[in-house]
Amino acid sequence: MSLLTLEHVDKTYGQGDLQVHALNGVDLTISKGEFTTVFGPSGSGKTTLLNLIGALDRPTSGSVVFLDKPIGSMNRHEQAAHRRFHVGFIFQSYNLIPVLTAYENVEFALKITGIRDSKKIHSQVTDMLDHVGLSELMHRRPNQLSGGQKQRVAVARALVKHPKLVLADEPTANLDSKTSKEVIEVMLRMNRELHTTFIFSTHDPMVMEYARRMVEIRDGNISQDTER
């Protein structure tokens, strides 16, 4: 079943001679449960594509439809709700709140969805931290964790609200190869167990090896779309 559809999507930044065409007529359909990598050189449009899918930006033209709802026509409050309830984000810089523990960072992502039942929150947070192998480190702050452990917290934070889609922008860029492999395997396991759809942007060949679908972008166009 289709989760996400992009039709003739253009994204242009700037005006006149300073215009940059980040995406040019992109058509893409993502089904539920996919584990898909979007790859290509720097400046090819990968991050722009993820930003449009995640309702962090709007297309200049064309449509981005999520579960039959056009994201581009949503107002700011509707887009915020879309991100809060349906999409999890994983960034290369982790974006953890430094004064909060690993537990509290994950808990925060759940609380902003409106859940107030403390027992339910505790159960979901501890369960997700256990899934990513951080049960024993849940009370440490980010500066007490390694890069790989921080990224596992970011994975737990993205998944704790059980989103339909997780967007990961260069999630292994700051990790060594061994840690990258461990983090990607955690996400792959979550994909299998929770049936969450994952879309990655990456330069990392190892991440591409794990993908079940590979979408290449060059100069704002999809130049290759391969399923394994």
GIFEN-V949471 format. One record per residue. N is the residue number from 1. D_FIRST is the distance of its C-alpha to the first C-alpha in Angstrom with 2 decimals. Layout:
# GIFEN-V949471
n={N;N}
d_first={D_FIRST;D_FIRST}
This chain:
# GIFEN-V949471
n={1;2;3;4;5;6;7;8;9;10;11;12;13;14;15;16;17;18;19;20;21;22;23;24;25;26;27;28;29;30;31;32;33;34;35;36;37;38;39;40;41;42;43;44;45;46;47;48;49;50;51;52;53;54;55;56;57;58;59;60;61;62;63;64;65;66;67;68;69;70;71;72;73;74;75;76;77;78;79;80;81;82;83;84;85;86;87;88;89;90;91;92;93;94;95;96;97;98;99;100;101;102;103;104;105;106;107;108;109;110;111;112;113;114;115;116;117;118;119;120;121;122;123;124;125;126;127;128;129;130;131;132;133;134;135;136;137;138;139;140;141;142;143;144;145;146;147;148;149;150;151;152;153;154;155;156;157;158;159;160;161;162;163;164;165;166;167;168;169;170;171;172;173;174;175;176;177;178;179;180;181;182;183;184;185;186;187;188;189;190;191;192;193;194;195;196;197;198;199;200;201;202;203;204;205;206;207;208;209;210;211;212;213;214;215;216;217;218;219;220;221;222;223;224;225;226;227;228}
d_first={0.00;3.80;6.44;9.36;11.05;14.74;16.79;20.45;21.02;24.68;26.45;30.23;32.67;36.33;38.34;40.61;41.82;40.02;36.52;33.98;30.85;28.36;25.31;25.71;23.07;20.07;16.80;13.84;10.04;8.69;5.49;5.99;9.19;10.55;14.35;15.29;18.82;20.08;23.68;26.67;30.25;31.42;31.01;28.23;25.84;23.75;24.76;24.54;20.90;20.19;22.45;20.62;17.20;19.08;20.94;24.19;24.97;24.24;23.73;26.86;24.90;21.42;18.41;16.13;13.37;11.71;9.55;11.37;14.62;16.74;18.28;21.25;22.53;22.60;26.14;27.30;26.99;23.41;22.51;24.46;22.62;19.24;20.68;22.39;19.62;16.30;17.48;19.80;22.14;24.13;27.05;29.52;32.38;30.91;31.87;33.12;35.70;38.93;40.84;38.18;37.75;34.58;34.03;34.74;32.41;29.46;30.82;31.07;27.34;26.80;29.69;28.56;25.59;28.37;28.60;32.31;32.56;34.46;33.83;30.06;30.24;32.53;30.41;27.17;29.11;31.14;28.24;26.31;29.55;30.10;26.69;27.78;31.30;33.25;34.60;38.16;37.89;36.24;39.49;40.10;39.73;38.03;41.44;41.94;38.79;38.17;35.62;33.26;33.76;33.12;29.79;28.89;29.81;27.56;24.63;25.56;25.92;22.47;20.84;23.20;21.45;18.14;16.25;12.52;13.58;16.84;18.62;21.56;24.18;26.52;26.43;28.98;31.32;34.09;33.85;35.70;33.96;34.37;33.04;30.13;29.15;29.45;27.34;24.49;24.65;24.44;21.23;19.78;20.85;19.26;15.91;16.41;17.95;16.03;12.55;13.11;11.68;14.85;16.05;19.74;22.41;25.26;28.37;28.58;28.40;27.91;24.70;23.44;24.36;21.92;18.91;16.37;15.75;18.65;18.76;22.39;23.80;27.34;29.24;26.23;24.35;21.66;23.92;21.83;18.22;18.31;16.07;18.02}
